Amino acid sequence: DSGAAPRYNLIYRMTLREQPILIERGTGTPNAYQLTGGVSFLLKDAATGASLFGASVTAADSYSRSSQNFANIRARRDAEDRLATTLADLTRARLSAYFATN
């Protein structure tokens, strides 16, 4: 236990949107989807509450659907996981660039 107060607070909001990107010709049923996600964040000085740096990042991932319900659930969850990892990496890179220059 270091007992030290944090120097920074990070406030963020994540959004997720899904849209069909491939429609099966015979049935008109979507069989592929794209997930688009975004993270808006604001880095604040914990002691003063002053805003130091804010930015937004976006990314997309896709998945295919089949006739099997479990496979569809798993495919969407895997796409969400990949998208979240990408968004976290982009956020980390933006924060790293800020700290490297300040």
Secondary structure, DSSP 8 states (H G I E B T S, - for coil): ------SEEEEEEEEEEEEEEEE-TTT--EEEEEEEEEEEEEEEETTT--EEEEEEEEEEEEEE--S-HHHHHHHHHHHHHHHHHHHHHHHHHHHHHHHHH-
